[in-house]
Amino acid sequence: MAFAPRGPEASFFQVLDQHRASLLAALRKGGGEPAGWGTHLASSSEVLASIENVIQDIITSLARNEAPAFTIDNRSSWENIKFEDSVGLHMVSHCTTRKIKSDSPKSVKNFALILKILSMIYKLVQSNTYATKRDIYYTDSQLFGNQTVVDNIINDISCMLKVPRRSLHILSTSKGLIAGNLRYIEEDGNKVNCACATAVAVPSNIQGIRNLITDAKFLLIVEKDATFQRLLDDNFCTRMSPCIMVTGKGVPDLNTRLLVKKLWDIFHIPIFTLVDADPHGIEIMCIYKYGSMAMSFEAHNLTVPAIRWLGLLPSDIKRLNIPKGTLIPLTKQDQMKLDSILKRPYITCQPFWRKEMEIMADSKMKAEIQALTFLSSDYLSRVYLPNKLKFGGWI
């Protein structure tokens, strides 16, 4: 045993164990993970060769007296996105592209910036060193203008070279937190125990962590840091031991998604989301489960379609008699977001999700997880979550 569980009796986890058995049976029936699934990383020599090929194309264009251009898959069009229940949202093999031309006033600066960052990546990979996206930005902050420009270019390069972003030796600064029944060793040999009273920062190099050990019965993804901290204060990880909690503090960063994916790939434990009963919370849950349009080219390394929605469900609001005074009217932006989600391809295979979203649309109201505190201060950790987990209250 990796840890000594101090939580509920074994019978408490009976429905959870059945759920895990069904997940494993579905994996076996499907012949394991879908083709291409996993965290295969391109080798340094492959990345260097890919960059050299791009530069060779530029030299060839110049030799022909032609203006060089980068051809990049169009990541902003639903026409290029395919949905599969076992993978999530991923790019089709033959998708439309866009050209970033060196002779166009509109794109010449972008062309130059891509070339500059390609040069940096080549040096990083060649020297086997790493840099954060922030490091890249501060090499010439005036030239780049803002961090978003760097982030988008790095994603474009990853998509253009057809290699995962971390194979480019560029790391993201993690904002996520993890707590509970998990131990691992970081790349530098540092031993991490997440079972302490305070949460541990999600590592910035998920690829480098090894020797992961857990007895956890489930992993709970918590949308907001405030809710995560409240559950820690209520000793939820001890009460529900053995378990793991993760938060991406809102929209998850790449490292938090990579960690959730890694835990699923290694342990295949049930994973649940706890989000606000609003369109923004549902969007965040969808990113963990099915991915996003922006990162669809790397879906096989990021999505976990086995994730289930634990709460807060719109139907819970009426079922628990949550006071109407704690509810918030949907804004116009909320309604537009909800309509957008309802039109997405994965909703057709999630009838129970659709029903919950229709309840929200009909009521024109949303609720934050904190609304449960009006029932009692520790209702979330003492009643709501234990009952949901014990009796299978997820969809």
Solvent accessible surface area in square Angstrom, and as a share of the most:
residue,aa,sasa,rsa
1,M,187,0.83
2,A,19,0.15
3,F,31,0.13
4,A,84,0.65
5,P,62,0.39
6,R,173,0.63
7,G,27,0.26
8,P,39,0.24
9,E,141,0.63
10,A,88,0.68
11,S,79,0.51
12,F,23,0.10
13,F,5,0.02
14,Q,108,0.48
15,V,48,0.28
16,L,2,0.01
17,D,59,0.31
18,Q,104,0.46
19,H,21,0.09
20,R,88,0.32
21,A,56,0.44
22,S,61,0.40
23,L,13,0.07
24,L,47,0.23
25,A,47,0.36
26,A,64,0.50
27,L,32,0.16
28,R,171,0.62
29,K,186,0.79
30,G,61,0.58
31,G,68,0.65
32,G,32,0.31
33,E,55,0.25
34,P,35,0.22
35,A,100,0.78
36,G,67,0.64
37,W,28,0.10
38,G,19,0.18
39,T,67,0.39
40,H,146,0.65
41,L,44,0.22
42,A,18,0.14
43,S,54,0.35
44,S,51,0.33
45,S,79,0.51
46,E,88,0.39
47,V,0,0.00
48,L,31,0.15
49,A,45,0.35
50,S,28,0.18
51,I,4,0.02
52,E,85,0.38
53,N,96,0.49
54,V,22,0.13
55,I,59,0.30
56,Q,101,0.45
57,D,94,0.49
58,I,17,0.08
59,I,92,0.47
60,T,45,0.26
61,S,23,0.15
62,L,106,0.53
63,A,88,0.68
64,R,162,0.59
65,N,148,0.76
66,E,91,0.41
67,A,50,0.38
68,P,11,0.07
69,A,39,0.30
70,F,4,0.02
71,T,63,0.36
72,I,0,0.00
73,D,20,0.11
74,N,34,0.18
75,R,27,0.10
76,S,91,0.59
77,S,24,0.16
78,W,109,0.38
79,E,147,0.66
80,N,2,0.01
81,I,19,0.09
82,K,98,0.42
83,F,43,0.18
84,E,61,0.27
85,D,82,0.42
86,S,56,0.36
87,V,3,0.02
88,G,0,0.00
89,L,3,0.02
90,H,21,0.10
91,M,24,0.11
92,V,43,0.25
93,S,106,0.68
94,H,173,0.77
95,C,22,0.13
96,T,72,0.42
97,T,70,0.41
98,R,86,0.32
99,K,121,0.51
100,I,5,0.03
101,K,93,0.39
102,S,26,0.17
103,D,97,0.50
104,S,28,0.18
105,P,126,0.79
106,K,199,0.84
107,S,20,0.13
108,V,66,0.38
109,K,114,0.48
110,N,47,0.24
111,F,15,0.06
112,A,53,0.41
113,L,6,0.03
114,I,0,0.00
115,L,63,0.31
116,K,69,0.29
117,I,0,0.00
118,L,1,0.01
119,S,52,0.33
120,M,34,0.15
121,I,0,0.00
122,Y,51,0.19
123,K,134,0.57
124,L,24,0.12
125,V,4,0.02
126,Q,116,0.51
127,S,68,0.44
128,N,107,0.55
129,T,67,0.39
130,Y,76,0.29
131,A,14,0.11
132,T,35,0.20
133,K,35,0.15
134,R,107,0.39
135,D,72,0.37
136,I,4,0.02
137,Y,27,0.10
138,Y,133,0.50
139,T,82,0.48
140,D,52,0.27
141,S,38,0.25
142,Q,173,0.77
143,L,67,0.33
144,F,4,0.02
145,G,49,0.47
146,N,74,0.38
147,Q,37,0.17
148,T,81,0.47
149,V,45,0.26
150,V,0,0.00
151,D,34,0.18
152,N,74,0.38
153,I,4,0.02
154,I,0,0.00
155,N,17,0.09
156,D,7,0.03
157,I,0,0.00
158,S,0,0.00
159,C,1,0.01
160,M,31,0.14
161,L,14,0.07
162,K,148,0.63
163,V,13,0.08
164,P,16,0.10
165,R,11,0.04
166,R,16,0.06
167,S,8,0.05
168,L,0,0.00
169,H,13,0.06
170,I,2,0.01
171,L,25,0.13
172,S,7,0.05
173,T,98,0.57
174,S,27,0.17
175,K,80,0.34
176,G,1,0.01
177,L,26,0.13
178,I,0,0.00
179,A,1,0.01
180,G,6,0.06
181,N,10,0.05
182,L,0,0.00
183,R,83,0.30
184,Y,4,0.01
185,I,30,0.15
186,E,41,0.18
187,E,100,0.45
188,D,120,0.62
189,G,37,0.35
190,N,77,0.40
191,K,161,0.68
192,V,18,0.10
193,N,63,0.32
194,C,0,0.00
195,A,46,0.36
196,C,77,0.46
197,A,95,0.74
198,T,101,0.59
199,A,26,0.20
200,V,36,0.21
201,A,65,0.51
202,V,3,0.02
203,P,11,0.07
204,S,49,0.32
205,N,20,0.10
206,I,8,0.04
207,Q,75,0.33
208,G,15,0.14
209,I,6,0.03
210,R,112,0.41
211,N,93,0.48
212,L,22,0.11
213,I,73,0.37
214,T,19,0.11
215,D,38,0.19
216,A,7,0.05
217,K,66,0.28
218,F,0,0.00
219,L,0,0.00
220,L,0,0.00
221,I,1,0.00
222,V,0,0.00
223,E,6,0.03
224,K,45,0.19
225,D,45,0.23
226,A,64,0.50
227,T,5,0.03
228,F,0,0.00
229,Q,67,0.30
230,R,89,0.32
231,L,0,0.00
232,L,24,0.12
233,D,108,0.56
234,D,22,0.11
235,N,92,0.47
236,F,0,0.00
237,C,23,0.14
238,T,51,0.30
239,R,94,0.34
240,M,11,0.05
241,S,12,0.08
242,P,7,0.04
243,C,1,0.01
244,I,0,0.00
245,M,0,0.00
246,V,0,0.00
247,T,0,0.00
248,G,0,0.00
249,K,79,0.33
250,G,14,0.14
251,V,72,0.41
252,P,12,0.07
253,D,25,0.13
254,L,20,0.10
255,N,6,0.03
256,T,0,0.00
257,R,12,0.04
258,L,8,0.04
259,L,0,0.00
260,V,1,0.01
261,K,0,0.00
262,K,38,0.16
263,L,0,0.00
264,W,9,0.03
265,D,41,0.21
266,I,82,0.41
267,F,36,0.15
268,H,38,0.17
269,I,6,0.03
270,P,1,0.01
271,I,0,0.00
272,F,0,0.00
273,T,0,0.00
274,L,0,0.00
275,V,1,0.01
276,D,6,0.03
277,A,1,0.01
278,D,17,0.09
279,P,1,0.01
280,H,90,0.40
281,G,0,0.00
282,I,0,0.00
283,E,24,0.11
284,I,1,0.00
285,M,0,0.00
286,C,1,0.01
287,I,19,0.10
288,Y,5,0.02
289,K,2,0.01
290,Y,0,0.00
291,G,6,0.05
292,S,26,0.17
293,M,44,0.20
294,A,51,0.39
295,M,18,0.08
296,S,2,0.01
297,F,46,0.19
298,E,7,0.03
299,A,2,0.02
300,H,52,0.23
301,N,15,0.08
302,L,2,0.01
303,T,0,0.00
304,V,1,0.00
305,P,21,0.13
306,A,14,0.11
307,I,0,0.00
308,R,63,0.23
309,W,0,0.00
310,L,0,0.00
311,G,0,0.00
312,L,0,0.00
313,L,12,0.06
314,P,6,0.04
315,S,36,0.23
316,D,3,0.01
317,I,23,0.12
318,K,173,0.73
319,R,144,0.53
320,L,28,0.14
321,N,123,0.63
322,I,7,0.04
323,P,57,0.36
324,K,171,0.72
325,G,78,0.75
326,T,24,0.14
327,L,28,0.14
328,I,66,0.34
329,P,87,0.55
330,L,18,0.09
331,T,65,0.38
332,K,148,0.63
333,Q,130,0.58
334,D,19,0.10
335,Q,66,0.29
336,M,121,0.54
337,K,70,0.30
338,L,3,0.01
339,D,72,0.38
340,S,49,0.31
341,I,0,0.00
342,L,28,0.14
343,K,168,0.71
344,R,34,0.12
345,P,55,0.34
346,Y,1,0.00
347,I,0,0.00
348,T,111,0.64
349,C,53,0.31
350,Q,30,0.13
351,P,87,0.54
352,F,134,0.56
353,W,2,0.01
354,R,83,0.30
355,K,126,0.53
356,E,15,0.07
357,M,0,0.00
358,E,74,0.33
359,I,61,0.31
360,M,1,0.01
361,A,36,0.28
362,D,116,0.60
363,S,59,0.38
364,K,117,0.50
365,M,52,0.23
366,K,32,0.14
367,A,1,0.00
368,E,70,0.31
369,I,3,0.02
370,Q,69,0.31
371,A,5,0.04
372,L,0,0.00
373,T,59,0.34
374,F,136,0.57
375,L,62,0.31
376,S,32,0.21
377,S,75,0.49
378,D,34,0.18
379,Y,36,0.14
380,L,16,0.08
381,S,0,0.00
382,R,122,0.44
383,V,34,0.20
384,Y,5,0.02
385,L,0,0.00
386,P,16,0.10
387,N,71,0.36
388,K,13,0.06
389,L,0,0.00
390,K,81,0.34
391,F,141,0.59
392,G,25,0.24
393,G,29,0.28
394,W,36,0.12
395,I,42,0.21
